[in-house]
Amino acid sequence: GAGVSQSPRYKVAKRGQDVALRCDPISGHVSLFWYQQALGQGPEFLTYFQNEAQLDKSGLPSDRFFAERPEGSVSTLKIQRTQQEDSAVYLCASSPRTGVVQPQHFGDGTRLSIL
Amino acid sequence: TQLLEQSPQFLSIQEGENLTVYCNSSSVFSSLQWYRQEPGEGPVLLVTVVTGGEVKKLKRLTFQFGDARKDSSLHITAAQPGDTGLYLCAPTTSGTYKYIFGTGTRLKVLA
């Protein structure tokens, strides 16, 4: 389909390993968001891209978290030296334009489990 | 820091009943979105409200934005099992790209 695609759907890693999560937004969408959703909670904002520019990374929990969108389309969220508290669902969303009153189209997320 | 509260946290009702869920904050919002999320899936946008006092209807769902733009409600008439899910409100404030999601109301409609 033409929706937001995230891969992998499930990722299991040992504590201390690095992981990379991929997001393919809807083609042509300018805005891209990453969220972290813990079990039983709502999504928490991590970072925002407008095209290739990362305009807000205030939600990234530590310097172990890094996100990029080098060509303004596909985005990758990387977590280095993973810890158990990083276990969560990571959601990506894209919007067609900038501005806050825009619909966010979410992917189905990557469920990350750190052992 | 904006404090956002959704209530109730959990709701289990019989098919055909009516219900209302709430989203409240200490801050004034510039707009607010409601989403529904089903297990294993991402949230899906239901509605965006922008104007204080605004009421929007989507079939059996009625959304209201408070006059002071600090709160919102979602009313479902004659609930159906297909309405089961996590209902999330996500307000925004002017000058920011961020959507702050509430913890949600988990609704279960029993057949």
Contacts between the chains, C-beta under 8 A, distances in Angstrom:
chain1	res1	chain2	res2	distance
A	4	B	42	7.3
A	31	B	97	7.5
A	33	B	97	7.9
A	33	B	99	7.4
A	35	B	101	7.6
A	40	B	103	7.7
A	41	B	103	5.6
A	41	B	104	7.7
A	42	B	6	7.9
A	42	B	88	5.2
A	42	B	90	8.0
A	42	B	101	3.6
A	42	B	102	5.3
A	42	B	103	5.0
A	42	B	104	5.0
A	43	B	43	7.0
A	43	B	88	7.5
A	43	B	101	4.8
A	44	B	101	7.1
A	45	B	98	4.9
A	45	B	99	6.6
A	45	B	100	6.9
A	45	B	101	7.9
A	48	B	97	4.6
A	48	B	98	7.1
A	50	B	97	7.9
A	55	B	97	6.4
A	56	B	96	7.9
A	56	B	97	5.5
A	56	B	98	6.8
A	58	B	98	7.9
A	59	B	98	7.6
A	91	B	42	5.5
A	91	B	43	7.7
A	93	B	42	7.3
A	98	B	97	8.0
A	100	B	30	6.6
A	100	B	31	6.2
A	100	B	92	4.2
A	100	B	94	7.5
A	100	B	96	7.0
A	100	B	97	6.6
A	100	B	99	7.7
A	101	B	30	7.9
A	101	B	31	4.9
A	101	B	48	6.0
A	101	B	50	6.2
A	101	B	92	7.5
A	103	B	33	7.8
A	103	B	45	4.8
A	103	B	48	7.1
A	104	B	33	7.6
A	104	B	43	7.7
A	104	B	45	6.5
A	104	B	99	6.8
A	105	B	45	7.8
A	106	B	42	3.0
A	106	B	43	5.2
A	106	B	44	7.2
A	107	B	42	5.3
A	108	B	40	6.7
A	108	B	41	5.1
A	108	B	42	5.1
A	109	B	41	7.9
A	109	B	42	5.8
